[in-house]
Amino acid sequence: MLNLAVVLEDSAREKPDATAVVFGDMRLPYSLVDTIAGQVANLLVSRGIGRGDKVALACPNLPYFPFVYYGILKTGATVVPLNVLLQAREIAYHLDDSDAKAFFCFEGSPELPLGERGRAGFADTEGVEHFFVLPATPFATESELGETLWAALDGMSGEFETVQTSADDTAVILYTSGTTGQPKGAELTHQNMVMNAIVNDEMFPRQPEDTYLVALPLFHSFGQTVLMNAGFRRGGTLVLLPRFEPVAALTLMKREKVTLFAGVPTMYWAMLAAVHAGAAEVPPSLITAASGGSALPVEVLKDFRATFGVAVLEGYGLSETSPVASFNQPGRPAKAGSIGTPIWGVEMKLVDADWNTPDDIGEIAVRGHNIMKGYYNRPEATAQVMKDGWFRTGDVARRDEDGYYFIVDRAKDMIIRGGFNVYPREIEEVLMTHPAVSLAAVVGVPHDSHGEEVKAYVIRKPGATTTEEELVAWCRETMAAYKYPRIVEFRESLPMTATGKILKRELR
């Protein structure tokens, strides 16, 4: 029997008074985080939710996230974390696709009206029975959007006997767009998530006071496993930052004596820019820095080591691999530009289209304790990427004589904008619903701070007069903030192959 909630429960039992979460002026001990998670579990059970049910959670990096995440797990139910930038239409799709029975949604703010979008998405989905508002005002018992968490928890006991789930039960469903349009839910088991948290935790040297800055979104696999689950397993302190901003991050790191930072390359780039501009100081407490999400430019790596006195260790993984598959591991030489070697208990190899071993470069395939069960309710999509326990990633790489892997090209045409995966086909499908658009091709173009920016080449319908600005504005209303194209270029025609496929490499 195994339940991912153990990473919190063990630390709460061993060091109940130690600080688990820091948010602003709030400092919450392990005992309190575990008790509120217990209340959430009792609430869910009282509403008829238990082992095998799905519960969605849309929340930025706030104390609510661990309260609800581990509360769901304690009942034996499955957590379905949602990206906080999703629009109402996209939220409804995820709730429906995951068969969610309940939905915890942060109230949001004027800048990010997550609560309104969540409520609208909930209203458009038949199967979801319960909507709980996580209020923006701490401990508020009323919200115009519906029942608040605090009102619902009133009178609930914090004692809860955690449901004994099996290692192969699904703990979390993480949505990933893949290269084929609609997002798919990767089913990750309790074993997948616990093992990945343990291996990550064991890789980094322990400090007398381990303090992690949590700037990576917790709804994403990187922040969830490497920071929250591994950090709680270690009994460390998690300093939550809802929205990454370099000066705020560096100020917090100095104030809270942060020892470990994990981020995507654009975060490192932004922090360096802030230090070089004299807007922030280097935090002297930092010991470990990890990067993932996309390749860290070697110049940024060198500059960070010179400026911060800390080497950034690069890793690699996907939602489907819980997420970490390989890493430049402490104790071994790190190679700039490399994603390192497979983590403990995991194998990697390069394959061609027929799963044979290529001569030089090939697609990365991964096998081990970190591989998902499959895509939720999508056996065909699962069969396309899985064979004999191996999962093919869609990322092309080469391997050197020491067994280190180097990414050559990424999954087909995927765009990574500011650490978020953007899948051109999904954007193209939405663009084509615009009355003035006849054909669209979306590509990533280089961008100084985001790594890549989303650009759409569009052929207008005859007689249509929509301007570039109007189309960008329409996209902004229709798609999540990290997805919509910031640049639109109208063309009379697009380069194509004989079979009618658009030649995207000629557009870049």
N, C-alpha and C positions, 0 to 999 in steps of 0.2 A: 504494500500500500504506500502511496506517496501523494502528497498534496503540496503544491507550490507555496501555499500559505505558511509552510514550515520556515521559510527564510525570515519571516517576520516573527513568528511565534517563538522560535528558539532563542532569538536575541531578546525578546520581551521577557522570557523566563530567566535568562542568564544575567541580563543587565537592565532590569525594568526602569531604573532611574536615569539611564544614559539618554542623551538627547538624540532622538531619531531624525527629527525634521526641524529645520529652521526656515521660517518664512516671515520676512520683515522682522517685527519685534517678537513674533511668536516662537517659542522653543518648546517642542512637544516631545516628552519622553516616550521611550518604546512602549511602556505599559499603557499609555493613553492611546497611541496609534492602534495598538492591538485591541484595546477595549472598544474603541469606536468601530473598528472593523467587525468585532463581535456583535455590536448593536446592529450594524448593517446586515449581517448574516441573519440575525433573529428577525429583522424586518422582512427580508426576502422570504424566509420560511413562512412567516405569518401571512404572506401574500400568495402562498402556494408555489413558490419557486424553489427548486432543489437540483439535485444531481442531474447533469445532462442538459439543463435548460441554458439558454443563452441570455446574457444581460449586457446591454450596450452601455458604454461610458464615453461621454464627450466632455473633456475637461482639460484646461491647460495645466501647467506645473504648479498646482496648489495642493495644500494638505488633503483636500477632498480626494485627490487621485489615489493615494495609497489606502485611505479609509475604505473607499468603495471597491477598489481592485481586490484587496485581500478579503474584504467582506464577501464578495461574490465567490471567490475561491473557497472560502471556508464552508459554503453551503454545498460544494461539489458542482456548482454551476460553472459555466464558461464565460470568461470576460471577452467582450468584443469592443476594443478601444477604437474610437473614431477620431480622425483628424479634425482638429477644431476649426479648420478653415473651410470645411465643406459647406456647400449651400443646401437649402432645404430639400431640393430635388435629390441631391446626392445622399443626404442623410436618410431619406425615405428608402432609397435603393439599398443602402447598407442594412437598415433595420429589417427590411423585407427579405433580403438575400440570406441574412444570418439566422432568420427565424427568431429574432430577439423577442423575449417575453416582457422585459422591463427595460427602461432607458433612464439613466442618470445623466442629466445635462446641466452644465454650468450656465448660470443666468446670462453671463456675458457682460458687455459694456457697450457704450455708444459706438466705439471703434470696432468692436467685434460682437455683433448682436447674435451670439451663438444660441442663446435661449430662445429667441424668436424663431430662428431657423430650425432649431431642434423641435420646438413645439409644432411648427408647420410640418416638418418631416414625420413626426409622430402621428399627427392628425391624418396624414396620407397613407398610413400603414395600418392594415387591419389586425395583424397578429399581436401587436405590442399592447399589453394590457395595462402597464403601469408607467407613469411618467413622473420622475422625481426631479425637482429643481434644486440645484446646488447654488444657493444664493450668493450674490456678489458681496453682500453685507454679512460679515461673520455672524453666525448663529441666528440669522433672521428666520422667523417662523412663518412669514407670509410672503407670497410673490404673486403677481398678477398672472404669471404663467402656469401656476398650478401648485400642487402640494410640495412643500419644501422638505429637504432631507431632515432638518432639525424638528419640524413638526411631526414627521413620520417616525422619527426615532424616540419621540417622547414616551417614556415609560418602558422602553426596550432594555432588556438586560444586556450587559456587556460580556456576560459569560456565554460561551458557545462551544459546544463539542464539535470540533471540525470533522466534517464528513470524510470518511476514509475512501478517497478516490483511488483508482488503480493507476499505475504508472503510465498506462496507455490511454487513460481518459483525456479528453481535450481540455486543456487549461485555458488557452487563449486562442482566439481567431484573429489573425492579423491580416488586414486587407492590403493587397498588393495588386497594382494594375496589370502587371505582366505586359506583354507586347500586343495583346489581343483585346483592345477595347475595354470592356467593362471590368471593374476591379473584382478580384477573386479572393476568397478568404482562405488563408493558409492555416490549417489546423495544427496547432502545436500542443503536444502532450505535456503533462506534468513532468515526465522524465526529460523531455526536450528542454524545457525551461529551467528545471532545477539543475540539470547537468551543465547547461551553458552558464548559469550563474556561478556554480561551484568552480568550473574551470577558469572562468574570467577572474574570479576572486583569488584563486590560487596563483594566478600569473603575476599579480602585482605585489610587491613587497609590503608587508604590514608596517604601519607606523603606530607610535604610542597613542596618537589621536588621529584617526582617519576621518577626514572631512572631504566630502565630494561636492563640487558645484554641479547642480543639475540644471543645465541650460538646454540640453537636448530635450525635445518634447517626449514626455513619458508615454504618449500614445503610440510612439514609434518604437520598433524593436530594439534599436541601439540604446536609447535612454532607459527603456524598461528593464533590459537584461543587465547591461554593463554598469548602469548606475543604481537603479532602484533595487532590483533583486539581489545583485552581487553586493551592493552597499549595505542592505539590510542583513544579508547573510553574515557579513563581516561585523555587524554591530556598529557600523560607522554612522557619521552624522551627514544627512543630506540637506544641503542648502538649496532651496528651490528658487529658481528664477523663471517667471512665467514667459518672459519674452527676452530673447538674447539681444543685448545692446552692449557693445564692447566696454565702454567706460563703466557702466553699472556692474558688469560681470567682474572686471578687474578690481573695482572698489570693494565688492562683496568678497572676492577671493582674499583680499588683504585683510578686511575686517574680521572674517570668520576663520582665517588661517587655513585656507583650503589646501589640501595636500594632493588631491587628484582631480584632473579636469579631463573630460572626454568631449570631443566635439567634431564637427565636420570642417573641412578645409577653410570654408569661408569665415568661420568663427576665428580660426587662427590668424587668417589674413587681417580681419577687422581688429583683433586685439593688438597685433603688431602695429597697425596703422595708428591706433590710439596712443600707444606708448611712444612711437616715433614723433607724433605730433605734440607730445608733452601733455596730453589730456588725461593720462592715467599712469600709475607706477607699476613696475613689475612686482607681483606678490612674492615675497621671499619664502613663503611656506611651501610653494608648489614643488612637488617631487616627481609626480607621474603625470604624463600627458599622453592621451591616446586619440588617434584620429581614424575615422572611417567615413563611409557614405559616398565618397568619390576619391580619386587620387589626389594626394596632397602635392602641390607643386614643389619640386626639389628646392627652389629658391626660398620658399616660405619655410620649409623644414630647416634649412641652414640658418636663416635669419632668426627663427624662433630659438634655436639652440644658442646662438650667439647673444641674443637679447635677454632671454629668460633663464639661460643656463640649464635648460632642461631639454633632453632629446624627445621628440615626438615619436611615439611608437605607432606605426600604421597597421591596421587590420583590415579584414575583408569579410563580408557576409551579406546575407539577404534575409528578408522576413522568413523565408522558407527554411532557413538554417538556424533559426532561434536566437540571434542572428549570426554569432561569430563562427567563422569557419577556419580562418587563418590569421596569424598575427606575427609581428616582429617581436618575438618573446624575450623578456628580460633574461639575461644570462647567456644570450646568444648574440652574435654581432647583428645589429640592425642594418638593413641595406636601404639606402634612400631610393624612393620610387617603387619599392617592393611591398607587396601585401604580406610578406613573410612566409611562414611555413604552417602547415595544418596544426590546429590546437590539439591537445591531448584527446585521444579517443576518436579522432576524425581522420579520414583519408581524403586525399585529393588526387585527381589525375586529369589529363587533357584528353579530349575525345573529338572525333570528327562527327559528321552528320549521322553516320551509321554506328556510332559508339565504338569505333575502332581507334587505336592509338595513332595520332598523326606524327609526322616526322619532326616538326618544329613547334608551330603554334597551334593551339586548339581551344575548344570550349572547355571551361572548367566544369568538372563533375565532382560532386562531394558525396561521401558516405560516412555515416556514423550516428552517434546518439543525438545529434542536433537536427536531423532531417525530419521535416514535417510528416504527419500522417498522409496528407494530401490536401487538395483544395476542397473546401466544404461543398458537398453536393455536386461536384464536377469531376466525375470519374474519367471522362475523356481528356480533360485538361491535365489531370494528374498523370494519366498514362503517357501523355506527350513528353513529360519531363522526368519520369521515374522509370528505372529499370534495375532489377536485382538490388534494390536498396540504394542505388546511385541516383542522385538528383543532378540534372544538367542545368547550369545556371544561366546560360545565354551570354556569359561574359567570356571573351576571347583573351587568352594569356599565353605567356611563354614561361618556361621553368629553367632556371640556371643549373649549373653543375652541383651547387650546394642544396638544391631542392627548394630554393626560394622562388615564389611566383611573382610575375610582373604582368599587370593588366595591359593588354595591347589595345583593345577596343571594347566598348561596352555593348550590352545586349542590344543588338540591332541599332535602332535609332533613338534609344531612350535619351532624354534630356535630364541632366541633374542640375536643377536651379536652386542655389542656396541650400544644398543638401537634400532637397525633396526630389523624388523621382517624378518626372512628368513624361507621360506616354503620348507621343504625337497623335497616334490614331484616335485616342479618346477625344483629344481637342478637335481633330479634323471632323469627327462624327458630329460634334456639337456645332462647329462652324457651319457645317453643311445644312443645319436646320434653319440658318438665317435666310430669310426670303431673297436676299440679294446675292447670295453666294452660290456659284455654280460648281466650283472645285476648289479644294484647299490642300496645301501641303505644309506641314509644320516641321520645323527643324530647330536645332539649338545653334545659336551663334555665340561666339566667345563674349564674355562680359567680365569686366575687371573685378567686381566684388561678388557677384552671384555665381561665378564660374561659367555659367551659360545663361543666356536669355532666350525666351521662347519667341520665335518669329514665324509668322504665317504668310505664305505666298498664296494669294487668292485670285481666282479668275471669277469676275463678276458675271451675273446673268445679263443677257443682252438688255440694254435699256436701263439697267440698275445704276443708281447714282450715289450709292452709299460711299461716304468718305472713309479714309483710314481711321480717323479719330472716332467716328461714329461706331465703326466695327469693334475697335478696341474697347470702347465704353460698353457696348452690348456684351462683349465677352466678359468684362469685369463683373457685370450683373449676373451672368449665367454660370460662371465657373469659380472654383476656389481661388483664393488670391495668389497661390503659388503656381497655378496652372495657366492662367489666361495669357495669351500672347500680348506682349507690350509693343511689338512691332508688327505692322501689317504692310505688305508690299503687293500692290495689284499688278498682275501680269496678263498679257493677252494669251499666253500659252505657257505650259510647263514642260521641261524636258522629260521625255518618256522612252521606255524600251519598246521594242517591237510588239510586246504583248500588252502594252498599255500601263506598265508600272512606272510610277513617277521616279525619276532618278534623283533621289535626295542628295546624293553626294555632289551633284552639280549645282545644287541650290546653296549649299553651305559656303 
